[in-house]
């Protein structure tokens, strides 16, 4: 759970086996509104077998902008180019 946007409790969901065609298992993470159920924010992986969203963590308001922040991990992300 991630209390963001207007004081409502929202939900951050990881989908590490999501596909971004034509690559498989790029992964994704979705932030859903607790008020409406709509997707507020979506982040998708960019590499084959990356598994974006495999690990998620709420970390509070790190940047002091009044909204809680979160961290995500991609277990197979490769920056070797």
PDB file of N, CA, C and O in Angstrom:
ATOM      1  N   UNK A   1       0.838  -1.172   0.000  1.00  0.00           N
ATOM      2  CA  UNK A   1       0.000   0.000   0.000  1.00  0.00           C
ATOM      3  C   UNK A   1       0.883   1.236   0.000  1.00  0.00           C
ATOM      4  O   UNK A   1       1.970   1.246   0.579  1.00  0.00           O
ATOM      5  N   UNK A   2       0.409   2.248  -0.643  1.00  0.00           N
ATOM      6  CA  UNK A   2       1.196   3.453  -0.826  1.00  0.00           C
ATOM      7  C   UNK A   2       0.274   4.668  -0.727  1.00  0.00           C
ATOM      8  O   UNK A   2      -0.418   4.974  -1.698  1.00  0.00           O
ATOM      9  N   UNK A   3       0.235   5.377   0.417  1.00  0.00           N
ATOM     10  CA  UNK A   3      -0.684   6.508   0.533  1.00  0.00           C
ATOM     11  C   UNK A   3      -0.202   7.702  -0.278  1.00  0.00           C
ATOM     12  O   UNK A   3       0.691   8.433   0.153  1.00  0.00           O
ATOM     13  N   UNK A   4      -0.779   7.893  -1.424  1.00  0.00           N
ATOM     14  CA  UNK A   4      -0.388   8.960  -2.337  1.00  0.00           C
ATOM     15  C   UNK A   4      -1.618   9.654  -2.892  1.00  0.00           C
ATOM     16  O   UNK A   4      -2.728   9.128  -2.809  1.00  0.00           O
ATOM     17  N   UNK A   5      -1.420  10.827  -3.454  1.00  0.00           N
ATOM     18  CA  UNK A   5      -2.428  11.517  -4.248  1.00  0.00           C
ATOM     19  C   UNK A   5      -3.740  11.715  -3.498  1.00  0.00           C
ATOM     20  O   UNK A   5      -4.640  10.878  -3.576  1.00  0.00           O
ATOM     21  N   UNK A   6      -3.843  12.807  -2.785  1.00  0.00           N
ATOM     22  CA  UNK A   6      -5.087  13.174  -2.141  1.00  0.00           C
ATOM     23  C   UNK A   6      -5.360  12.461  -0.832  1.00  0.00           C
ATOM     24  O   UNK A   6      -6.495  12.473  -0.357  1.00  0.00           O
ATOM     25  N   UNK A   7      -4.346  11.836  -0.230  1.00  0.00           N
ATOM     26  CA  UNK A   7      -4.519  11.202   1.060  1.00  0.00           C
ATOM     27  C   UNK A   7      -5.204   9.850   1.025  1.00  0.00           C
ATOM     28  O   UNK A   7      -5.411   9.259   2.084  1.00  0.00           O
ATOM     29  N   UNK A   8      -5.565   9.333  -0.133  1.00  0.00           N
ATOM     30  CA  UNK A   8      -6.188   8.016  -0.248  1.00  0.00           C
ATOM     31  C   UNK A   8      -5.108   6.944  -0.240  1.00  0.00           C
ATOM     32  O   UNK A   8      -3.985   7.188  -0.682  1.00  0.00           O
ATOM     33  N   UNK A   9      -5.440   5.765   0.259  1.00  0.00           N
ATOM     34  CA  UNK A   9      -4.500   4.653   0.234  1.00  0.00           C
ATOM     35  C   UNK A   9      -4.554   4.029  -1.155  1.00  0.00           C
ATOM     36  O   UNK A   9      -5.596   3.538  -1.590  1.00  0.00           O
ATOM     37  N   UNK A  10      -3.420   4.055  -1.840  1.00  0.00           N
ATOM     38  CA  UNK A  10      -3.303   3.479  -3.174  1.00  0.00           C
ATOM     39  C   UNK A  10      -2.486   2.208  -3.092  1.00  0.00           C
ATOM     40  O   UNK A  10      -1.878   1.930  -2.058  1.00  0.00           O
ATOM     41  N   UNK A  11      -2.460   1.435  -4.154  1.00  0.00           N
ATOM     42  CA  UNK A  11      -1.819   0.128  -4.131  1.00  0.00           C
ATOM     43  C   UNK A  11      -0.794   0.013  -5.252  1.00  0.00           C
ATOM     44  O   UNK A  11      -1.100   0.265  -6.418  1.00  0.00           O
ATOM     45  N   UNK A  12       0.416  -0.367  -4.888  1.00  0.00           N
ATOM     46  CA  UNK A  12       1.501  -0.583  -5.844  1.00  0.00           C
ATOM     47  C   UNK A  12       1.619  -2.079  -6.071  1.00  0.00           C
ATOM     48  O   UNK A  12       1.855  -2.839  -5.131  1.00  0.00           O
ATOM     49  N   UNK A  13       1.456  -2.503  -7.319  1.00  0.00           N
ATOM     50  CA  UNK A  13       1.441  -3.921  -7.671  1.00  0.00           C
ATOM     51  C   UNK A  13       2.569  -4.206  -8.659  1.00  0.00           C
ATOM     52  O   UNK A  13       2.670  -3.553  -9.698  1.00  0.00           O
ATOM     53  N   UNK A  14       3.414  -5.181  -8.335  1.00  0.00           N
ATOM     54  CA  UNK A  14       4.468  -5.608  -9.244  1.00  0.00           C
ATOM     55  C   UNK A  14       3.984  -6.727 -10.145  1.00  0.00           C
ATOM     56  O   UNK A  14       3.247  -7.609  -9.705  1.00  0.00           O
ATOM     57  N   UNK A  15       4.391  -6.694 -11.395  1.00  0.00           N
ATOM     58  CA  UNK A  15       4.047  -7.733 -12.368  1.00  0.00           C
ATOM     59  C   UNK A  15       5.327  -8.141 -13.101  1.00  0.00           C
ATOM     60  O   UNK A  15       5.494  -7.811 -14.275  1.00  0.00           O
ATOM     61  N   UNK A  16       6.234  -8.857 -12.423  1.00  0.00           N
ATOM     62  CA  UNK A  16       7.542  -9.142 -12.998  1.00  0.00           C
ATOM     63  C   UNK A  16       7.541 -10.031 -14.243  1.00  0.00           C
ATOM     64  O   UNK A  16       8.549 -10.103 -14.946  1.00  0.00           O
ATOM     65  N   UNK A  17       6.433 -10.702 -14.523  1.00  0.00           N
ATOM     66  CA  UNK A  17       6.364 -11.553 -15.708  1.00  0.00           C
ATOM     67  C   UNK A  17       5.542 -10.933 -16.833  1.00  0.00           C
ATOM     68  O   UNK A  17       5.200 -11.612 -17.800  1.00  0.00           O
ATOM     69  N   UNK A  18       5.222  -9.643 -16.708  1.00  0.00           N
ATOM     70  CA  UNK A  18       4.494  -8.952 -17.776  1.00  0.00           C
ATOM     71  C   UNK A  18       5.357  -8.855 -19.031  1.00  0.00           C
ATOM     72  O   UNK A  18       6.585  -8.817 -18.954  1.00  0.00           O
ATOM     73  N   UNK A  19       4.701  -8.817 -20.182  1.00  0.00           N
ATOM     74  CA  UNK A  19       5.396  -8.715 -21.466  1.00  0.00           C
ATOM     75  C   UNK A  19       5.241  -7.314 -22.029  1.00  0.00           C
ATOM     76  O   UNK A  19       4.191  -6.689 -21.881  1.00  0.00           O
ATOM     77  N   UNK A  20       6.283  -6.826 -22.672  1.00  0.00           N
ATOM     78  CA  UNK A  20       6.211  -5.625 -23.498  1.00  0.00           C
ATOM     79  C   UNK A  20       6.622  -6.080 -24.890  1.00  0.00           C
ATOM     80  O   UNK A  20       7.811  -6.215 -25.178  1.00  0.00           O
ATOM     81  N   UNK A  21       5.647  -6.314 -25.747  1.00  0.00           N
ATOM     82  CA  UNK A  21       5.888  -6.917 -27.064  1.00  0.00           C
ATOM     83  C   UNK A  21       6.956  -6.163 -27.819  1.00  0.00           C
ATOM     84  O   UNK A  21       6.896  -4.934 -27.835  1.00  0.00           O
ATOM     85  N   UNK A  22       7.932  -6.800 -28.447  1.00  0.00           N
ATOM     86  CA  UNK A  22       8.073  -8.235 -28.646  1.00  0.00           C
ATOM     87  C   UNK A  22       8.931  -8.924 -27.579  1.00  0.00           C
ATOM     88  O   UNK A  22       9.207 -10.117 -27.701  1.00  0.00           O
ATOM     89  N   UNK A  23       9.353  -8.214 -26.553  1.00  0.00           N
ATOM     90  CA  UNK A  23      10.210  -8.814 -25.528  1.00  0.00           C
ATOM     91  C   UNK A  23       9.356  -9.476 -24.445  1.00  0.00           C
ATOM     92  O   UNK A  23       8.283  -8.980 -24.103  1.00  0.00           O
ATOM     93  N   UNK A  24       9.844 -10.606 -23.906  1.00  0.00           N
ATOM     94  CA  UNK A  24       9.100 -11.304 -22.864  1.00  0.00           C
ATOM     95  C   UNK A  24       9.718 -11.045 -21.495  1.00  0.00           C
ATOM     96  O   UNK A  24      10.923 -10.830 -21.363  1.00  0.00           O
ATOM     97  N   UNK A  25       8.868 -11.072 -20.499  1.00  0.00           N
ATOM     98  CA  UNK A  25       9.256 -10.939 -19.094  1.00  0.00           C
ATOM     99  C   UNK A  25      10.017  -9.649 -18.798  1.00  0.00           C
ATOM    100  O   UNK A  25      10.915  -9.631 -17.956  1.00  0.00           O
ATOM    101  N   UNK A  26       9.651  -8.567 -19.497  1.00  0.00           N
ATOM    102  CA  UNK A  26      10.249  -7.269 -19.171  1.00  0.00           C
ATOM    103  C   UNK A  26       9.764  -6.811 -17.806  1.00  0.00           C
ATOM    104  O   UNK A  26      10.497  -6.133 -17.087  1.00  0.00           O
ATOM    105  N   UNK A  27       8.552  -7.167 -17.442  1.00  0.00           N
ATOM    106  CA  UNK A  27       7.984  -6.812 -16.152  1.00  0.00           C
ATOM    107  C   UNK A  27       7.392  -5.420 -16.140  1.00  0.00           C
ATOM    108  O   UNK A  27       7.582  -4.637 -17.070  1.00  0.00           O
ATOM    109  N   UNK A  28       6.668  -5.124 -15.069  1.00  0.00           N
ATOM    110  CA  UNK A  28       6.022  -3.825 -14.926  1.00  0.00           C
ATOM    111  C   UNK A  28       5.611  -3.638 -13.476  1.00  0.00           C
ATOM    112  O   UNK A  28       5.585  -4.586 -12.691  1.00  0.00           O
ATOM    113  N   UNK A  29       5.290  -2.399 -13.138  1.00  0.00           N
ATOM    114  CA  UNK A  29       4.693  -2.085 -11.840  1.00  0.00           C
ATOM    115  C   UNK A  29       3.582  -1.076 -12.090  1.00  0.00           C
ATOM    116  O   UNK A  29       3.717  -0.185 -12.929  1.00  0.00           O
ATOM    117  N   UNK A  30       2.493  -1.222 -11.361  1.00  0.00           N
ATOM    118  CA  UNK A  30       1.316  -0.382 -11.542  1.00  0.00           C
ATOM    119  C   UNK A  30       0.905   0.208 -10.204  1.00  0.00           C
ATOM    120  O   UNK A  30       0.866  -0.501  -9.199  1.00  0.00           O
ATOM    121  N   UNK A  31       0.601   1.488 -10.182  1.00  0.00           N
ATOM    122  CA  UNK A  31       0.062   2.147  -9.007  1.00  0.00           C
ATOM    123  C   UNK A  31      -1.420   2.376  -9.247  1.00  0.00           C
ATOM    124  O   UNK A  31      -1.803   3.112 -10.157  1.00  0.00           O
ATOM    125  N   UNK A  32      -2.259   1.739  -8.422  1.00  0.00           N
ATOM    126  CA  UNK A  32      -3.706   1.820  -8.557  1.00  0.00           C
ATOM    127  C   UNK A  32      -4.284   2.773  -7.520  1.00  0.00           C
ATOM    128  O   UNK A  32      -3.827   2.805  -6.377  1.00  0.00           O
ATOM    129  N   UNK A  33      -5.278   3.542  -7.913  1.00  0.00           N
ATOM    130  CA  UNK A  33      -5.994   4.432  -7.014  1.00  0.00           C
ATOM    131  C   UNK A  33      -6.862   3.617  -6.062  1.00  0.00           C
ATOM    132  O   UNK A  33      -7.630   2.756  -6.491  1.00  0.00           O
ATOM    133  N   UNK A  34      -6.731   3.895  -4.774  1.00  0.00           N
ATOM    134  CA  UNK A  34      -7.595   3.248  -3.795  1.00  0.00           C
ATOM    135  C   UNK A  34      -9.015   3.775  -3.859  1.00  0.00           C
ATOM    136  O   UNK A  34      -9.945   3.115  -3.397  1.00  0.00           O
ATOM    137  N   UNK A  35      -9.190   4.967  -4.432  1.00  0.00           N
ATOM    138  CA  UNK A  35     -10.513   5.577  -4.522  1.00  0.00           C
ATOM    139  C   UNK A  35     -11.311   5.074  -5.720  1.00  0.00           C
ATOM    140  O   UNK A  35     -12.509   4.817  -5.605  1.00  0.00           O
ATOM    141  N   UNK A  36     -10.642   4.929  -6.885  1.00  0.00           N
ATOM    142  CA  UNK A  36     -11.359   4.580  -8.118  1.00  0.00           C
ATOM    143  C   UNK A  36     -10.973   3.232  -8.707  1.00  0.00           C
ATOM    144  O   UNK A  36     -11.727   2.668  -9.499  1.00  0.00           O
ATOM    145  N   UNK A  37      -9.801   2.701  -8.332  1.00  0.00           N
ATOM    146  CA  UNK A  37      -9.310   1.466  -8.932  1.00  0.00           C
ATOM    147  C   UNK A  37      -8.589   1.685 -10.253  1.00  0.00           C
ATOM    148  O   UNK A  37      -8.114   0.727 -10.863  1.00  0.00           O
ATOM    149  N   UNK A  38      -8.501   2.933 -10.703  1.00  0.00           N
ATOM    150  CA  UNK A  38      -7.819   3.247 -11.956  1.00  0.00           C
ATOM    151  C   UNK A  38      -6.299   3.187 -11.780  1.00  0.00           C
ATOM    152  O   UNK A  38      -5.785   3.394 -10.681  1.00  0.00           O
ATOM    153  N   UNK A  39      -5.594   2.903 -12.864  1.00  0.00           N
ATOM    154  CA  UNK A  39      -4.131   2.952 -12.841  1.00  0.00           C
ATOM    155  C   UNK A  39      -3.711   4.423 -12.839  1.00  0.00           C
ATOM    156  O   UNK A  39      -4.049   5.177 -13.751  1.00  0.00           O
ATOM    157  N   UNK A  40      -2.972   4.817 -11.805  1.00  0.00           N
ATOM    158  CA  UNK A  40      -2.474   6.185 -11.686  1.00  0.00           C
ATOM    159  C   UNK A  40      -1.132   6.332 -12.389  1.00  0.00           C
ATOM    160  O   UNK A  40      -0.852   7.358 -13.010  1.00  0.00           O
ATOM    161  N   UNK A  41      -0.309   5.297 -12.284  1.00  0.00           N
ATOM    162  CA  UNK A  41       1.052   5.357 -12.811  1.00  0.00           C
ATOM    163  C   UNK A  41       1.480   3.956 -13.215  1.00  0.00           C
ATOM    164  O   UNK A  41       1.147   2.981 -12.541  1.00  0.00           O
ATOM    165  N   UNK A  42       2.212   3.857 -14.306  1.00  0.00           N
ATOM    166  CA  UNK A  42       2.687   2.569 -14.810  1.00  0.00           C
ATOM    167  C   UNK A  42       4.147   2.698 -15.209  1.00  0.00           C
ATOM    168  O   UNK A  42       4.537   3.649 -15.885  1.00  0.00           O
ATOM    169  N   UNK A  43       4.948   1.730 -14.783  1.00  0.00           N
ATOM    170  CA  UNK A  43       6.355   1.679 -15.185  1.00  0.00           C
ATOM    171  C   UNK A  43       6.597   0.306 -15.780  1.00  0.00           C
ATOM    172  O   UNK A  43       6.283  -0.708 -15.156  1.00  0.00           O
ATOM    173  N   UNK A  44       7.163   0.262 -17.002  1.00  0.00           N
ATOM    174  CA  UNK A  44       7.435  -1.012 -17.675  1.00  0.00           C
ATOM    175  C   UNK A  44       8.930  -1.197 -17.869  1.00  0.00           C
ATOM    176  O   UNK A  44       9.668  -0.239 -18.099  1.00  0.00           O
ATOM    177  N   UNK A  45       9.361  -2.449 -17.770  1.00  0.00           N
ATOM    178  CA  UNK A  45      10.749  -2.772 -18.045  1.00  0.00           C
ATOM    179  C   UNK A  45      11.071  -2.567 -19.514  1.00  0.00           C
ATOM    180  O   UNK A  45      10.174  -2.493 -20.354  1.00  0.00           O
ATOM    181  N   UNK A  46      12.355  -2.475 -19.816  1.00  0.00           N
ATOM    182  CA  UNK A  46      12.792  -2.193 -21.186  1.00  0.00           C
ATOM    183  C   UNK A  46      13.706  -3.261 -21.771  1.00  0.00           C
ATOM    184  O   UNK A  46      14.123  -3.154 -22.925  1.00  0.00           O
ATOM    185  N   UNK A  47      14.021  -4.294 -20.988  1.00  0.00           N
ATOM    186  CA  UNK A  47      14.942  -5.322 -21.465  1.00  0.00           C
ATOM    187  C   UNK A  47      14.310  -6.712 -21.373  1.00  0.00           C
ATOM    188  O   UNK A  47      13.491  -6.990 -20.497  1.00  0.00           O
ATOM    189  N   UNK A  48      14.715  -7.562 -22.295  1.00  0.00           N
ATOM    190  CA  UNK A  48      14.288  -8.956 -22.316  1.00  0.00           C
ATOM    191  C   UNK A  48      14.636  -9.592 -20.966  1.00  0.00           C
ATOM    192  O   UNK A  48      15.768  -9.451 -20.504  1.00  0.00           O
ATOM    193  N   UNK A  49      13.709 -10.276 -20.336  1.00  0.00           N
ATOM    194  CA  UNK A  49      13.917 -11.041 -19.102  1.00  0.00           C
ATOM    195  C   UNK A  49      14.344 -10.154 -17.915  1.00  0.00           C
ATOM    196  O   UNK A  49      15.018 -10.631 -17.002  1.00  0.00           O
ATOM    197  N   UNK A  50      13.961  -8.884 -17.925  1.00  0.00           N
ATOM    198  CA  UNK A  50      14.361  -7.933 -16.877  1.00  0.00           C
ATOM    199  C   UNK A  50      13.625  -8.166 -15.555  1.00  0.00           C
ATOM    200  O   UNK A  50      14.228  -8.069 -14.486  1.00  0.00           O
ATOM    201  N   UNK A  51      12.332  -8.469 -15.623  1.00  0.00           N
ATOM    202  CA  UNK A  51      11.484  -8.692 -14.454  1.00  0.00           C
ATOM    203  C   UNK A  51      11.332  -7.447 -13.580  1.00  0.00           C
ATOM    204  O   UNK A  51      11.447  -7.521 -12.357  1.00  0.00           O
ATOM    205  N   UNK A  52      11.073  -6.298 -14.219  1.00  0.00           N
ATOM    206  CA  UNK A  52      10.777  -5.064 -13.488  1.00  0.00           C
ATOM    207  C   UNK A  52       9.610  -5.304 -12.536  1.00  0.00           C
ATOM    208  O   UNK A  52       8.646  -5.979 -12.897  1.00  0.00           O
ATOM    209  N   UNK A  53       9.689  -4.768 -11.345  1.00  0.00           N
ATOM    210  CA  UNK A  53       8.614  -4.914 -10.369  1.00  0.00           C
ATOM    211  C   UNK A  53       8.696  -6.177  -9.539  1.00  0.00           C
ATOM    212  O   UNK A  53       7.769  -6.480  -8.788  1.00  0.00           O
ATOM    213  N   UNK A  54       9.806  -6.936  -9.661  1.00  0.00           N
ATOM    214  CA  UNK A  54       9.955  -8.157  -8.869  1.00  0.00           C
ATOM    215  C   UNK A  54      10.036  -7.832  -7.381  1.00  0.00           C
ATOM    216  O   UNK A  54       9.601  -8.622  -6.543  1.00  0.00           O
ATOM    217  N   UNK A  55      10.587  -6.682  -7.059  1.00  0.00           N
ATOM    218  CA  UNK A  55      10.676  -6.249  -5.670  1.00  0.00           C
ATOM    219  C   UNK A  55      10.206  -4.805  -5.570  1.00  0.00           C
ATOM    220  O   UNK A  55      10.607  -3.961  -6.372  1.00  0.00           O
ATOM    221  N   UNK A  56       9.368  -4.522  -4.600  1.00  0.00           N
ATOM    222  CA  UNK A  56       8.799  -3.189  -4.387  1.00  0.00           C
ATOM    223  C   UNK A  56       8.930  -2.833  -2.916  1.00  0.00           C
ATOM    224  O   UNK A  56       8.878  -3.712  -2.055  1.00  0.00           O
ATOM    225  N   UNK A  57       9.099  -1.546  -2.623  1.00  0.00           N
ATOM    226  CA  UNK A  57       9.146  -1.104  -1.231  1.00  0.00           C
ATOM    227  C   UNK A  57       8.654   0.327  -1.118  1.00  0.00           C
ATOM    228  O   UNK A  57       9.060   1.187  -1.900  1.00  0.00           O
ATOM    229  N   UNK A  58       7.794   0.590  -0.163  1.00  0.00           N
ATOM    230  CA  UNK A  58       7.404   1.949   0.169  1.00  0.00           C
ATOM    231  C   UNK A  58       8.474   2.543   1.076  1.00  0.00           C
ATOM    232  O   UNK A  58       8.927   1.881   2.010  1.00  0.00           O
ATOM    233  N   UNK A  59       8.881   3.772   0.816  1.00  0.00           N
ATOM    234  CA  UNK A  59       9.992   4.361   1.571  1.00  0.00           C
ATOM    235  C   UNK A  59       9.633   5.698   2.214  1.00  0.00           C
ATOM    236  O   UNK A  59      10.522   6.419   2.666  1.00  0.00           O
ATOM    237  N   UNK A  60       8.358   6.037   2.263  1.00  0.00           N
ATOM    238  CA  UNK A  60       7.963   7.314   2.847  1.00  0.00           C
ATOM    239  C   UNK A  60       8.217   8.466   1.884  1.00  0.00           C
ATOM    240  O   UNK A  60       8.467   8.247   0.699  1.00  0.00           O
ATOM    241  N   UNK A  61       8.154   9.678   2.387  1.00  0.00           N
ATOM    242  CA  UNK A  61       8.319  10.879   1.564  1.00  0.00           C
ATOM    243  C   UNK A  61       9.795  11.280   1.514  1.00  0.00           C
ATOM    244  O   UNK A  61      10.214  12.200   2.217  1.00  0.00           O
ATOM    245  N   UNK A  62      10.572  10.597   0.693  1.00  0.00           N
ATOM    246  CA  UNK A  62      12.016  10.804   0.613  1.00  0.00           C
ATOM    247  C   UNK A  62      12.372  12.199   0.119  1.00  0.00           C
ATOM    248  O   UNK A  62      13.294  12.818   0.650  1.00  0.00           O
ATOM    249  N   UNK A  63      11.672  12.702  -0.873  1.00  0.00           N
ATOM    250  CA  UNK A  63      12.022  14.003  -1.466  1.00  0.00           C
ATOM    251  C   UNK A  63      11.234  15.174  -0.866  1.00  0.00           C
ATOM    252  O   UNK A  63      11.311  16.294  -1.370  1.00  0.00           O
ATOM    253  N   UNK A  64      10.490  14.921   0.192  1.00  0.00           N
ATOM    254  CA  UNK A  64       9.772  15.965   0.941  1.00  0.00           C
ATOM    255  C   UNK A  64       8.822  16.805   0.081  1.00  0.00           C
ATOM    256  O   UNK A  64       8.732  18.021   0.247  1.00  0.00           O
ATOM    257  N   UNK A  65       8.120  16.144  -0.833  1.00  0.00           N
ATOM    258  CA  UNK A  65       7.149  16.861  -1.670  1.00  0.00           C
ATOM    259  C   UNK A  65       5.706  16.642  -1.217  1.00  0.00           C
ATOM    260  O   UNK A  65       4.771  17.102  -1.872  1.00  0.00           O
ATOM    261  N   UNK A  66       5.530  15.946  -0.107  1.00  0.00           N
ATOM    262  CA  UNK A  66       4.197  15.709   0.420  1.00  0.00           C
ATOM    263  C   UNK A  66       3.569  14.397  -0.024  1.00  0.00           C
ATOM    264  O   UNK A  66       2.458  14.075   0.396  1.00  0.00           O
ATOM    265  N   UNK A  67       4.256  13.635  -0.863  1.00  0.00           N
ATOM    266  CA  UNK A  67       3.759  12.345  -1.342  1.00  0.00           C
ATOM    267  C   UNK A  67       4.752  11.256  -0.981  1.00  0.00           C
ATOM    268  O   UNK A  67       5.962  11.461  -1.067  1.00  0.00           O
ATOM    269  N   UNK A  68       4.244  10.092  -0.574  1.00  0.00           N
ATOM    270  CA  UNK A  68       5.138   8.972  -0.293  1.00  0.00           C
ATOM    271  C   UNK A  68       5.760   8.457  -1.582  1.00  0.00           C
ATOM    272  O   UNK A  68       5.139   8.499  -2.644  1.00  0.00           O
ATOM    273  N   UNK A  69       6.978   7.976  -1.478  1.00  0.00           N
ATOM    274  CA  UNK A  69       7.734   7.466  -2.617  1.00  0.00           C
ATOM    275  C   UNK A  69       7.876   5.949  -2.500  1.00  0.00           C
ATOM    276  O   UNK A  69       7.563   5.367  -1.461  1.00  0.00           O
ATOM    277  N   UNK A  70       8.350   5.315  -3.577  1.00  0.00           N
ATOM    278  CA  UNK A  70       8.567   3.877  -3.552  1.00  0.00           C
ATOM    279  C   UNK A  70       9.811   3.523  -4.357  1.00  0.00           C
ATOM    280  O   UNK A  70      10.261   4.296  -5.203  1.00  0.00           O
ATOM    281  N   UNK A  71      10.351   2.356  -4.084  1.00  0.00           N
ATOM    282  CA  UNK A  71      11.494   1.812  -4.822  1.00  0.00           C
ATOM    283  C   UNK A  71      11.058   0.545  -5.529  1.00  0.00           C
ATOM    284  O   UNK A  71      10.168  -0.171  -5.069  1.00  0.00           O
ATOM    285  N   UNK A  72      11.709   0.278  -6.673  1.00  0.00           N
ATOM    286  CA  UNK A  72      11.453  -0.951  -7.415  1.00  0.00           C
ATOM    287  C   UNK A  72      12.776  -1.549  -7.826  1.00  0.00           C
ATOM    288  O   UNK A  72      13.776  -0.845  -7.966  1.00  0.00           O
ATOM    289  N   UNK A  73      12.775  -2.855  -8.020  1.00  0.00           N
ATOM    290  CA  UNK A  73      13.971  -3.536  -8.496  1.00  0.00           C
ATOM    291  C   UNK A  73      13.634  -4.383  -9.715  1.00  0.00           C
ATOM    292  O   UNK A  73      12.540  -4.934  -9.836  1.00  0.00           O
ATOM    293  N   UNK A  74      14.605  -4.469 -10.610  1.00  0.00           N
ATOM    294  CA  UNK A  74      14.540  -5.372 -11.757  1.00  0.00           C
ATOM    295  C   UNK A  74      15.643  -6.395 -11.542  1.00  0.00           C
ATOM    296  O   UNK A  74      16.824  -6.051 -11.583  1.00  0.00           O
ATOM    297  N   UNK A  75      15.275  -7.637 -11.317  1.00  0.00           N
ATOM    298  CA  UNK A  75      16.263  -8.626 -10.889  1.00  0.00           C
ATOM    299  C   UNK A  75      17.271  -9.002 -11.968  1.00  0.00           C
ATOM    300  O   UNK A  75      18.352  -9.491 -11.642  1.00  0.00           O
ATOM    301  N   UNK A  76      16.951  -8.791 -13.248  1.00  0.00           N
ATOM    302  CA  UNK A  76      17.882  -9.163 -14.317  1.00  0.00           C
ATOM    303  C   UNK A  76      18.269  -7.991 -15.209  1.00  0.00           C
ATOM    304  O   UNK A  76      18.712  -8.209 -16.337  1.00  0.00           O
ATOM    305  N   UNK A  77      18.117  -6.758 -14.741  1.00  0.00           N
ATOM    306  CA  UNK A  77      18.474  -5.607 -15.571  1.00  0.00           C
ATOM    307  C   UNK A  77      19.975  -5.622 -15.834  1.00  0.00           C
ATOM    308  O   UNK A  77      20.766  -5.906 -14.934  1.00  0.00           O
ATOM    309  N   UNK A  78      20.364  -5.315 -17.069  1.00  0.00           N
ATOM    310  CA  UNK A  78      21.770  -5.373 -17.471  1.00  0.00           C
ATOM    311  C   UNK A  78      22.173  -4.046 -18.082  1.00  0.00           C
ATOM    312  O   UNK A  78      21.600  -3.627 -19.088  1.00  0.00           O
ATOM    313  N   UNK A  79      23.150  -3.379 -17.487  1.00  0.00           N
ATOM    314  CA  UNK A  79      23.593  -2.091 -18.022  1.00  0.00           C
ATOM    315  C   UNK A  79      24.881  -2.196 -18.833  1.00  0.00           C
ATOM    316  O   UNK A  79      25.544  -1.187 -19.073  1.00  0.00           O
ATOM    317  N   UNK A  80      25.238  -3.397 -19.251  1.00  0.00           N
ATOM    318  CA  UNK A  80      26.484  -3.586 -19.999  1.00  0.00           C
ATOM    319  C   UNK A  80      26.405  -3.078 -21.439  1.00  0.00           C
ATOM    320  O   UNK A  80      27.415  -3.030 -22.140  1.00  0.00           O
ATOM    321  N   UNK A  81      25.205  -2.702 -21.875  1.00  0.00           N
ATOM    322  CA  UNK A  81      25.055  -2.115 -23.201  1.00  0.00           C
ATOM    323  C   UNK A  81      24.883  -3.126 -24.248  1.00  0.00           C
ATOM    324  O   UNK A  81      24.745  -2.780 -25.422  1.00  0.00           O
TER     325      UNK A  81
END
